[in-house]
C-alpha cells in the first residue's frame, strides 16, 4: 500500500485581467450579442475599432462548454465598461486545483504557482482566450480567495457537523446546513465545512474517461475498505478589501498579488483564525457533555467547581444542555435572561475554565484536536492509495 501525500492551500480564486485576446468569439461566447475580437495583449488599439453605445455589456461563455477533462469554471466573463480607463476586462472565477489536476481533492503547494499559471493559461485557451501569464502572476485584482484544508478523521463527518451547527460565530449566520455540510459566516467571509469524499462522489462526471469519474471510483473503494472520512475546512474571502484586512500582518496590502497568495503561512493563519472563532476545545467539550442527562452534567461540574462557584452550577449545567440542544445563540439569550448581575461573558469564561479540566474520552474530541492541529501546524493530508491506482488523477507530483 502506498500513501499519497497532499498539501492543501488554495482552491477557488476570482481575478480580473486586462491583457487578453479573444479568438473565435462566436464559437465560445454569447448567442445573442456579437462578441468583439478583443486583443489587448500588446496594446489597447483594438478599442478604436469596436463600436460602443456607452452601455455596460457582458459576454459570457456558452453554457454547455467544458474543458477536455470535463471541467467548467464557475465564471468566465468578458466585461465591456466604456467609461473605464481600460475598457475591457476578463473576470475568471475558477478552482485552481481543478485547472491543474482535474479535481480539487489534490491541492496545490507554494512552489507550484508557475504550474498553476500554465494550467490556467491552457484552460482559457480551450475557451477561446489567451492571457498574459505575467499579468496573472502579478495581478492585484483579486476579489475572491478560498483557503482550504483536508483532514482524514476517524468519526463520520456528519457526527462533527451535527455538533458544530450549534455554534455561534460572531456577527455570522448559517447559510445552509445539511448532514454532511455546513456554511456559516457573512456575505464577505464564509466558513464552509463538509465531507470532501461525498462531495466529489456526488458531483463526479458520468463519463468513464473523466478525471472525476476515476477519482470517485477510487474514493468509493477507500470508503468501503477503510471507511475513509475526509473533513474539509474552507474559508472563503470575498472582495479586495476583505482579503486585504484578513491578511493584515501576513502580507502587506500593496504586496497582495496572485503569486503572494501561494503562502502556507497565510492559509494557516486565515483558517486557524476562523475555525477557532467558531469553536474552541472547551466549547467542543461542552457540546459533547451536553449530550448527557442534566443530572450527569451537573455531577461532572460539581466535581470541578470550587466553593465560590456552587451557586452557579445550575446555570453552568443548564447552559451546557441548552447549547447542545438548541444552539449557542439561544443558550446565550437564555443565560442573559437568568444570569443576574454577572455578565454572560464572565459565566462562560468560568465555565470553560472548568471544562478545560474535564477529561473527555470521545473519538470526536480526538478528531477535533486533529483538525485544529492540522490547520495550525499545516500538517500533510494523506490517503492510502494502492500503487496501481495512481491513475486516478490525484497526480504523480503529489506522490512521495
Buried (B, 14 or more C-beta within 10 A) or exposed (E): EBEBEBBBBBBBBBBBBBBBBBEEBEEBBBEEEEBBBBBBBEEBEBBEEEEEEEEEBEBBBEEEBEBEBBBBBEEBBBBBBBEEEEBBBBBBBBBBBBBBBBBBBBBBBBEBBEBBBBBBBEBBEBBBBBBBBEBBBEBBBBBBBBBBBBBBBEBBBBBBBBBBBBBBBEEBEBBEBEBBBBBBBBEBBBBBBBBBBBBBBEEBBEEEEBBBBBBBBBBBBBBEEEEBBBBBBBBBBBBBEBBBEBBEEBBEEEEBBBBBBBBBEBBBBBBBEBBBEBBBBBBBBBBBBBBBEEEEBBEBBEEBBEEEBEEBBEBBBBBBBBBBEBBBBBBBEBBEEEBEEEEBEEBBEBBBEBBEEBEBEBEBBBBBEBBBEBBBEBBBBBBBBEEEBBEBBBBEEBBE
